[in-house]
Amino acid sequence: MTEIDTAVDYDRHLPHDPLDQAGHVNTIFFVAVSANLAFTVLEATYAYIADSVSLLGDAGHNLGDVLGLLLAWGAAYLAGKKTSRMYSYGYRRTTILAAIINALVLVFAASLIAFESLEKFIQPTPIQEIPVIVVASIGIVVNTGAAWLFIKGSKKDLNLKAAFLHLAYDALISVGVVVTATAILYTGWMWLDPLAAVMIVVIITWGAWGLLRDSVNLILDAVPQGIDRTSVENYLHSIDGVTKIHDVHIWGMSTNENGLTAHLIMPDNSLWESETGYAEISRQMQERFNIHHITLQVEKDQDCANEDCD
């Protein structure tokens, strides 16, 4: 039987990025939600007046964004709540659920736009180009500004990445609406309006698929995107006194926190005696691999080194 030398859960957090602070996250969500909600009402009103399906589709997508931002905001709030006896990990995983739901909302919005576009292809109707251009131009400014608030946090947090993608796609869609309305103004080709909407559907679906794939991978405890498992294992092998490793598990605890558990075979010493030590391992894991919660079990039994222990 394997002799367990020691098992330690060593969580050490280096200073967080300012975006990770709850107050700052709440501020950017409040600004983004308020700006987008106001613009959505304006855009939907003028889409009805101008009878533009591309503008209406953009308004519908913006409404989905507002709901998605509220969902992501709620998940970010819950992720910061303390653990309890029942929820020993707290509510971190609500951020993953929020990312999945946001991806599905994007797909639903794309489906509605596609349906409206099909009707417009069959029965093209005139649009009021000038109001469409003006409103969509405002949308470019609003969505670009809101997306900029999330761009830094989106690199490390899939929940914030979902919010960023919603807003970035809206800005891109608004650009498409401006170009389309301008082209119709000078050519009179009404079919350009539903064509632009179809292109919007393709863009949204492409982005939603990537977000949904990454979110589902996290909920299934796959190795988070951006972490090279081989590099992590090579580092663990390089620790002074380690002859073999097994049962290495790396997973996402939330959309911005990752965990690792591993068994290290150290026949001659333990990590307490190693030159590396727990603190240094924890620091290396966070700085090099973005892994925040580390649990290491040290074993002296050499037998496992001659078997398949994975």
N, C-alpha and C positions, 0 to 999 in steps of 0.2 A: 504493500500500500504506500502511496505517496506520502512522504513526511512533509507537512506544511511548516515552513520556517516562520513565515509571517505573512499577513495579508493586510494591506493598508490602503485606505481610500484617501488619496491626497488631493484635495481641491485647492488650487492656488490661483488666484485671479490677479493678473497684471492690470494696470490702470486701463479702464475702458475708454473707448472713443466717446467723445461728448454726445454723439447721437444716441448712444445706449442709455443715457440718463433719461429717466422717466419724464421729467419736466420738459425736456427739449423735444422728446418724441410726441408728447401731448400737444405741444405748441404747433409743430409742423402738421400734425393731423388736423388740428382745429382750423388752421389757415387753409389747408388744402380742401377740406370738406366744405367750409363756408364759401370759398371762392367758386368751387365747382357746382355747388347747389344753386347759387345765384345765377351762374352762367347757364346751367341746364334749363332753368325756368325761362330765361331770356331766349335761348336757342330754340326750345320747343315752340314757344309762341311765334317766333318769326318763321320757323319751318312750316307751321300751319298756314300762316299768312302768305308765304312765298310758294307753298305747295311743292317743296323740294324734298324728295325722298332721301337724298344724300345728307342733307342738313338734319332731317328728322332722324335718320339713322345715327348720325353723330350725337344728337340730343339723347336718344335712347341709350347709346353707349355711355354717354356722360352720366346718365342716371344710374346705370349699373356701376359706374366708377364711384359715385357717391356712396352707394350701398356697400361696395367693396371696401372703400376706405373706412367706413364706419365699422365694418367687420374686422378689418385689420387693426384698427385702433382699439377695439374691444379686446382682441386677442393679445395685443401688446400690453394692455393694462393687466389682464389676467396673468400673463407670463411673469409679471413682477410681484405677484402676490406670494405670501409666505406659504411654505409647505404645511400640510396638516397630517393628522394620524392616518387618514384615509388616502390622501393624495401626497405620497411621500416625495414625489418629484415636483409637487406644486402643479401649476396649470400651464407649464411651458408648451406643451404639445398643442394647445389651442391655436398657437401661431401656425402650426402645420395644417390644421383643419381649416383655418382661415385662408391659407394659400390655395388649398384644394378647392374650396367653395368659390374663391375669386376666379380661379381658372374655369370652373364650370359656368360662372356668370358670364364670362367673356364668350364662351361657346354659345350660350343661350342668346346673348346679344347679337352675335354674328348670324345666328339662324334667323332671327327676326328681320335683320337688315336684308338678308338674302331673299326672304319671302317678299318683302316690300319691293325689292329690286326687280324680281320676276314680274310682278304686276305692272311696274313702270315700263319694262321692256315690251310687254304686250300692248299697253295703252300709254304711250308717252304723253305727258302733259307739260304745258309751259311752266316755267318757274320765274320768279322775280329775282333776277340775277344780282342786282345791286344790294338789296338787303341780305341776301345769302353771303355775298362776299364780305360785307361789313361784319356780320355776326360771326362768321367763321374766322375772320381775322382776329376778332376779340378772343375767340377760343384758342388760337395759337398762343397768344400772350398768356392767357390764364393757365392753360395746361402746361406750357413750357416752364412757367414760373413755379407751379406746384410740383412738377416732376423734379425740378432742380433741388427742391428741398429734400427729396428722398434719394438723390443719386449717390451720395456718400454711403448711407446706410445700406443701400441695395446690394453693395458688393459683399456684405457679410451676412445679411439677413434675408432669407427667402420671403418672409412676410412683407418686409419693406420693399423687396424687389417686385413683389406682386403689385403693390401700390404704385411703385415707380413705372412699371410696364403699362398699367392702366392709363396713367397720365401721359406717358410718352407716346403711346399709340393714339391717344386723343389729339395730341398736338399734331402728329403726322396726318391723322385723318382730316383735321381742320385745314391743313395745307392742301390736301387733295381736293377738298370741297372748294376752296378758293380758286384753285387752278381750273377745276371743272366748270364752275360758274362763270369764270372769265372766258373760257373757251366757248361756252354756250352763248354768252353775250355777243361774241364776235362772229360765230358761225351759225347759230340757231339750231345746232344739232342737239335735240332734246335727249337722244339716247345716251349722251355722255353722262347724264346724271345717274341713271341706274348702273352704267358701266363703272363709274367711280365707286358706287356703293359695293359692287361685286369685288373690286380691288380691295376695298376696306375689309370686306369679309375674309379675304385670303390673308391679309396682314394680321388681323385679329386672331384667326384660327391658328396661324403659325406660332404666334407668341404664346397663345393659350396652351398649345400642345406641349411646348417646352416647360412651361410653368407647372402644368398638370403632371408631367412625367417626373420632374424633380420632387414635387410634393408627395406623390405616391411612393416614390423611392424612400423618402424620409419616413413616411408612416409605416413602411414595411421594414424599417431599421436597416436599410442598405447603407453602405459607406457613403457619407455625404459627398456631394460634388465638390471637387477641389482638394480632396484629401487623397493622397497616393498611399494605398495600404502597403505596398511593397517598401516604400521609403520609411514608413513607420516601423515595419517589422525589422528592416535593416538597422534602424537606430536602436531598437530594443536589443537586437543581437550584439550591438557594439558596446553595450553596458559592461563595465568591468565585472568579471566573474560569471557572466551569463553564458551557458553552454548551449542552451536551446530554449525556444519559446513555443507555447501552444495556447489554444483557446483564445486567440486574439479577436476581440469584437470591437468594432468602431461604429457608432450610430449617432444620429442627430437627436439630442434631447429636446431641442426646439429648432426654430429656423435660424438661430444664431449661436447655439451652444451645442458642442459635441462632446461625447463621452467615449471612454475606452476602458476595457478590462482586458487583462492578459495574465498568463501564468509564465513565470520566469524560472527556469531550472538553474540553480546556483549551488553546485555540490560543495564548494569549499568555503563560501561565506554568504552573507546576506546583504541586502541593500543598506542595512545599518552600518556595515563594515566597508561597503563599496566606496570607491573614490567619487563616484557619480552622485549617489544619494538621492533621496526622494525629491528634495526641493529643486535640484538641478534637472531631474527628469521632468518634473512638472513644468518648469520654465521652458525647457526645450520643446515639450509637446505643445504648449500654447503658442510660442513664438514661431516655430517651424511648421507646425501642422494644424494650428487652429483647433486644438483639442483642449477642452477646459477641465473636464472631470475625469481623473485617472484613478483606476483601482488596479493595483498590482498584487498578485499572489506569488510569493517566492517559495519554491519547492527545492528540497535537497536531493530527492529521489532521482537517480540517474536512469532508472528503468524506462521512464517515459520518453527519454531521448532516443530510445531505440524502437519506438512504436509510432504509429500514426495517431497523434493526440488531438488532431483538429476536429 
